Amino acid sequence: MTDETVIADAPRRGRPPKAETPEGMVWMTVTKAGDGHISTGEHVAGVGDVTFKRGDRFLAPEASVEALEAKHYAEAD
């Protein structure tokens, strides 16, 4: 086993690599005003829609960014 093999097999340290954001999508963070107002798209029978909480991060289509920011529900990262 050479030194090069040892280095290549060593675990990575530090932050994990950033995942690529899909084309046409933007990362958003829910603000205090948006807490409980943005649906995750899930629905629980007898309870209602599941919503994002303050500080949650999610991917949103670029077309939704302006509307969410105008309402101060979320901000683009």
N, C-alpha and C positions, 0 to 999 in steps of 0.2 A: 504494500500500500504506500503510495507516494504522498508527500505533503499536500499536493494539489487535490487529491481525492478526499483527504481529511477536511480541507477547507470547504469543498463543495458539499460534503455531507453534513457539515455542522449546521445546527438549527439557527434560524435568523433571529436576531435580537432587535429590540426597538419596536417601533410602530409597524403594524402590518401594512402591506402595500395598499394604496387606494384602489378600490374597485372602480372600474370604468362605469360612468353614468351612461345609460342608454340614450341613444339619439332622441332628441325632442323632449327629454325629461330634465327636471331641475329638482335639486334637494331643497326641501322647505323645512323650517322649524316652527312649531306652533307657539304662538305668543300667549300672553295672559288673556287677551280678548278672545282668542280662538279656542281656549280650553272648553271642550265639550261641544263645539259647534261644527267641527269638520268630521264627516263620517269616514270610517275606514272601508266602507263598502260591505261590511258584515251586518247581519240582522239577527237578533235573538228573539225568537217567538215569545210573545207575552211581555217582553222587556223593551224592545226597540232597537234602534241602530247603535252599533258600537262606535264610539268617537275617539279621536285623538285627544290626549291630555297635553297640558302646557309642557314645553320642552321636547316633545316627541319630534323625531325627524322622519320624513317620508319623501318618497319620490312623487312628483306631480307633473302632469303635462305642462309644457310651456304656456299653453293657452290659459291655464288656470292660475298662473302666477300673479298676473295683474289683478284679477278679481279677489284673490285671497289677501294680497297686500293692500288693496284699496279698502277692504273691510278691517284691516289690521289683525286678521286672524292668524297669519303666518308671514314669515319673511324668507326670502330666498337666501341660500347660503352661498 
